[in-house]
Amino acid sequence: MARAERDTPPGPTRAVRVPEELWRRLWELKEELGLRSLGDAARILLGLADSPLAAVALVFDLRSDVKSLVSELRRLNRNMERLMEEWEAVKKLLGPRG
């Protein structure tokens, strides 16, 4: 199977302790930009480390996370409203307690 056809990134070729998340991010960057190696992706990230562009990239990355969170909050809010309506209906059916 060709490297480009793999579903998951390959591990390091030498004994190197690198968090799995970093490997995954480097692999994604390599694939998205059509780079030849993980080293190329690492050099791009290293070049952005002190750059204002890194902050912009982070904001765009976080923006999608925030959009997902807002969407989830809206869904939860609708569910809560529905539950409150159902609770009010149940309270009416039960009548006054006393």
Legacy VTK file of the C-alpha trace (Angstrom):
# vtk DataFile Version 3.0
C-alpha trace
ASCII
DATASET POLYDATA
POINTS 98 float
0.000 0.000 0.000
1.391 3.396 -0.934
2.124 5.870 1.828
-0.461 8.357 0.536
-3.170 5.693 0.789
-2.689 5.079 4.517
-5.486 6.110 6.831
-3.147 6.937 9.684
0.225 8.577 9.675
3.245 6.350 10.057
5.229 6.579 13.265
8.724 7.986 13.472
11.492 6.090 11.681
13.804 6.414 14.698
13.244 6.148 18.410
11.872 9.608 19.121
9.427 10.505 21.871
6.851 12.749 20.244
3.232 13.065 21.349
0.856 11.194 19.055
-1.218 14.347 18.547
1.830 16.122 17.086
2.388 13.278 14.619
-1.261 13.408 13.636
-1.152 17.197 13.083
2.052 16.980 11.066
0.548 14.213 8.935
-2.600 16.288 8.309
-0.512 19.322 7.337
1.604 17.191 5.017
-1.467 15.720 3.328
-3.410 18.991 3.048
-0.483 20.889 1.531
0.736 17.995 -0.605
4.157 18.004 1.039
6.697 15.245 0.483
7.562 14.529 4.094
6.666 15.080 7.711
9.933 16.994 7.987
8.625 19.559 5.506
5.476 19.938 7.598
7.560 20.288 10.777
9.705 22.997 9.164
6.578 24.937 8.189
5.233 24.744 11.737
8.613 25.732 13.153
8.736 28.716 10.799
5.323 29.843 12.008
6.144 29.437 15.693
7.066 33.090 16.269
5.003 34.504 13.452
1.787 36.508 13.725
0.516 34.124 11.048
0.611 31.352 13.639
-1.856 33.309 15.768
-4.096 33.825 12.745
-3.927 30.115 11.901
-4.795 29.268 15.490
-7.763 31.639 15.416
-9.104 30.019 12.246
-8.596 26.572 13.766
-10.343 27.630 16.963
-13.116 29.298 14.971
-14.347 25.951 13.700
-14.201 24.566 17.250
-16.186 27.543 18.530
-18.748 27.114 15.741
-19.153 23.469 16.724
-19.564 24.412 20.379
-22.142 27.096 19.575
-24.056 24.624 17.434
-24.003 22.068 20.251
-25.131 24.694 22.783
-28.044 25.657 20.538
-29.040 22.009 20.242
-28.832 21.561 24.008
-30.851 24.743 24.541
-33.609 23.458 22.234
-33.616 20.164 24.125
-33.825 21.998 27.454
-36.716 24.149 26.211
-38.542 21.030 25.037
-37.960 19.316 28.381
-39.229 22.371 30.266
-42.386 22.420 28.113
-42.921 18.721 28.786
-42.344 19.271 32.511
-44.959 22.047 32.563
-47.417 19.706 30.810
-46.727 16.976 33.388
-47.233 19.442 36.255
-50.625 20.431 34.793
-51.629 16.774 34.537
-50.626 16.106 38.139
-52.601 19.085 39.380
-52.056 20.834 42.691
-50.445 18.776 45.403
-51.405 19.204 48.885
LINES 1 99
98 0 1 2 3 4 5 6 7 8 9 10 11 12 13 14 15 16 17 18 19 20 21 22 23 24 25 26 27 28 29 30 31 32 33 34 35 36 37 38 39 40 41 42 43 44 45 46 47 48 49 50 51 52 53 54 55 56 57 58 59 60 61 62 63 64 65 66 67 68 69 70 71 72 73 74 75 76 77 78 79 80 81 82 83 84 85 86 87 88 89 90 91 92 93 94 95 96 97
